[in-house]
């Protein structure tokens, strides 16, 4: 949105939260954008999940309507934009559009199969004037539901090319950070720890070839079964803890320095619709940092990582193949650098946020 505002567009963000907080309504600036955050009134609803969470969102509707109406009356608002369908996102957006006769833009930034209640998803898709999908996989799935493909536009994720520019960082600084891991070869994963099984299951084979190796895992997950501690437990069960270092979440501005320490970066999606449909920002960040990638061969990942060009792809159910691909890249600095440079050129040409913002503007004006 910051890049979109740089094109001369005014953006006002309303965030609806289910947690109780005082004051209920706060206004602040974030990345130069005006943000209003709205929390539910005290209405005796206890709990954070299920129907209680949806009721809390719905209890915010009067406040959302009041804030939005003032913005529409005071500013020249053309579109009401909802990030994903949901009780706290597209429901208030649809109400605002209906009341003020504004165009409704629905951003499907992920596969929506896990969103509840389903009737909200269905109604949001039908009511949207335009739908933005992160990948063609999501677009195709939506059109199968009878939604007109002419109102669907593919707007992929992007990457901050300045933050993830290797030329911004001193070589000595990166070497100093790398030396702290006390390893000859370094493999890095950065992102939500949704699925690390193939990484851990393939590690023993890679370690036999490179005994002075370290896997650096950056990130965490809100679910306990996918949390940092749960994956650490699995690594320990396999007696591989000396080869893995889980750093947890890191501030975004620190991520590029870690990626620049890597000999190869990795991803590990399984072959399920939610993962197959995703457009992982981590891959764009890897590419911007000129790193080759080993990942799994799922639909949209395969469109980003050109096999044998930007990296190597393994079948999601084949840890042995995954290990072989890591060994191939770790065996050749020349191959790693060649893949990383080609990947960087591709990412920098196609996925900078400024380019994505222009694509979004064209879609809205279409």
N, C-alpha and C positions, 0 to 999 in steps of 0.2 A: 504493500500500500504506500510505502514511502516513495518508491519510484513512480508510482501512479500519480501521487500528489505533485511530483516534480514536473509533470506534464501540464500543470496548471489546473488540475482538478482539486476541488475542495472535498475533504473526507471527514466525516464525523462518525465516531464509533460509539455504539452503545453495547455494553457487555452486561449480560444478565447472569447473576451468580445465585446459586441455591443456598449458600451459607448466610446465616444471620450476622449482621454487622451494623455497628453504629459509627457514623451516620449511615443511613440506608443508601443514600445517593451521594456519590462523590464525583468530582470533575478534576481531571488532571491532563497533563501532556505526556505523550509517549512517542518517541521518535518524531517529534514535531507535530504529531496529530492530536486533535482534540478527542478525549475519551470521557465518557460518562459510564460509571459502574453502578449498577442497581442491584440491591439485595432485597430479599423478601421482608414483608412486615412481620411483626411478632403475632402469629395467629395460632400458636399452640401446636404446631406441627413438629413432632420429634422424629429424628432419623435422617439419614442421608441418601438412602437408596430407594429403588422401586417407585411406587406410586407417590410416596411422600416427596421425593425429589421433583417429580413432575408437578405436583400441587404447589410446591414452593415457586417453581418457575411461573406457573399460571398466576400466582398471587402477585407477581411483579407486573402483570400486563397493564394495569391502570397507570402505574408510574412510567412504564416504557412509552405508553401512548402519549402521556403528557409531555415527556421530554422530546419525543419524536415530532409531535405536533408543533411545538415551539420552534424546533429546528426548521421544519418545513415552511412555517410561516415567516421566519426571519431570514432564511437562506434560500437560495435557488437550488432546490433538491430535485434531481432528475431520476435517480434510482434508489431503491432500497435493496440492500445487498445482505444476504444471509449466508453465513459460513456453515454449510451442512444443514440438512433438515433436522429439526428437533423442537421440543417444547419451549426451550429457552432461546431459540434462534429463528427458525422459519415461521413458527406460529405467530410471534409478535410482528415479524416482518410482513406476513400476509395480511394481518389485521390493519397495519399502518397503510399498506398499499391500497387496500379496499376502501379505507376511510378517505384517503387523500388522492386517490386515482393516480398513483405512481407505479412505475414499472418495477417488477419484482425480479431480482437477479439471484439465482440459487447457485452457490459454489459447492460442487461435489468434489471436495479435495481428497476424498478417500472412497473406498468401497463402502456402501451404505447398508449392507446386509445386517449389521449388528445394531443399527439404530432402531430404537423403540420409542413410541408405539409405531407400528408399520403404517397405520392410517395417516400419520403425520407425513411420513415419507411419500406415500402415494399422492396425497393432496398437494404437497409441496411441488412435486414433479409436474403435476397437472397444472397448477396455478402459475408456475414460473413463466415469465415472459421470455427469459433466456436462462439457459443452464450452462454453467462452466464445469467441464470435467477435466480432471488432472491427466487422464490417459484415454486412449481409444478404447481400452478394455471397459472402462466405466461407461463411456458413451454407448458402446455396442450393447451393454447390458441394459441400459436405460431404454434404448430404442426397442428392445425386445418386449418392453412393457407397454408398447403402443404410444410412446412419447415421440412427437414429431422431431426427427433428426435435424431439421432446419433450424431449430431453436437451440441446438446444443453445439457448443464451441469447446475445442480442446485447448486449455491453457495450462501448460505443465508447471511444475515447480521450478524455481530458479535458485541462483546462488549469488552470494555477495562476492563479486570478483575482486574487489579491493581487499576485503578482509582475508580472503583465501588466495592472495597473490604471493607466491614464494619469494619474489623479489623484495618484498617488504621486510623480510626477516634476515637478520645477520646470520651468516653461516656458523660463526663461532657460538652464537646463542643456541642454535639447533644442535650442534655437536655437544655442547655442554649438557643439554637436556637429554639427549640420546645416551650419553655416557652414564647417566644415573640408573639406567635399566640394566647395565652390566651384561650386555648381550651382543653377540656378533651380528645376529640377524633379528629384525624386529617386524612383527606382524601386528597391524592395528585395526581394531573395530571401533567405530564411533557411532553412537546412536541409541535408540530404545532397545533394551535387551529382550526383544520379543521371542527370538528363537536362535539359540546358540548351539543346538545339538550337533549339527554337522561340523562346526568348528572344533568342538571338544572331542567328538568321536573320531575325527581325522587327525588329531594332533599328534598322537603317539607315532604314527608313520612319518610325519614331518620331522619330529624331534629325533628320531633314529638317524635321519640324514643330517640334521643340523642340531647337535646336542647343546650348542651354545646359542639357544634361541629363546625369545620371549614374546608371548602374546600379550599385548596391551589392550585391555577392554575398557572403553570409556562409555559411561552411561549407566542407566538403571531402568527399572520398570515399576509402575505403581502397584502391580499385582504381585503378591508375595511369591507365587510359584514361578515368576519370571524375574524376580528381583536379583540384584547383585549378589546377595547372600545365598540365594538358591543355586545360582550358577557356580559360585565358589564352592558350594557343597558338592556339586557334581564333579568338579575338577579334582577336589580332594579325594573323592571316592575312587577316582581313576589314578590316584597318586601322581598327579601332574601339577600340583600346586606350585612347585618351584619354577615352572615354565609359564605361568599365568600371573598377570598383575591386573587386578580390577581397581580402577581409579574412581569409579562412581561418576557422578555428574561433574562436569567442569563448566566454568563460564564460557559462553560462546566465543568470546574473543581469545581464549586460550587454545581452542581446538586446533587452529591451523598449525601451531608450533608442534603439537603432538603428531599430527598427520605428516609433517615434514620429516619426522624422525623415522618414518616407516620405510621398509624395503618393499612392502606390498600391503595394500589395504584390502579388507574383506567385507563381504555381506553374506547372509545365510538364510534367505527366505525359503519357506517350504511351499510346495505347490498346492496352495489353496486360494480360492478367489480373492480373499482380502489381501493377500500378499502378491498374488499375480497381477492385481490391478494397480498396485502401488507405484508411485514414481519417487523413489527414495532420494531425499535431499543429500543424504550421506554420500551417495555415489557422485553427485555433482560436486560436492566438496572435495572428495578424493581426486576427481579429475582436475579441478581448478588448481590443486596442489601438485599436479603432474605425477600422480601415483598410479601404477598399474593396479588392477583389481582382480581378485578371484571371488566369484559370486556363484549363485545357483541359477540354473537355467529356468527361469519363470518368465511369463509373458512379457511384461513391461521392462523388467530388468534386462532381458535379452535385447531389447530395442536400444537401451542406453550403452550397455557393454558389448561392443562388437567383438565376438569371439576371435581370438588370435590377432586382434588389432589393438584394442584398448586393455585387454586382459584375457582371462580364461574363465569359461563357464562349465560347471559340473552339474550333473543331475542332482536334484535335491535329496534323493534317497541313496546317494552313492558317496559316502565319506572317503572311500579309497581314491576315487577320481578327483575329489576335492583336494586331497592331500597331494596327489601327483601334480596337480596344477600349481599348487604352492611351491612344491619342490622345483618345478620347471622354471618359475620366475626367480626364485631365490638362488638358483644355480647360475644365473646370467645377469650381471649388472647391466650389460649392454641391452639385453632384451627388455629388462625392467624400465630402463630409461627411454628406450624407443617407444614402448607402449604408453608410458606416462606422458611423454611429449605429445603423441598423437591424440591421446584422450583429452589432454588439456586444450589443445586447439579446437577440438569438437565442442567441449563444454563452453569455452569462452566465446565461441561463435554463436551458440544456440541457446544458452541458458542463463545469461546475465539478467538480473532483475530489471534493468532498464529496457531490454528487448521484450521481456515478458510483459512489462507495463504497456508498451506500445501495442503488443498483440491483444491485450485486454481492451485497450481503448478502441481498436478496430472492431473487435467483437461487439462491443456495446453500441458502436455507431452503425454497425452493419444493418 
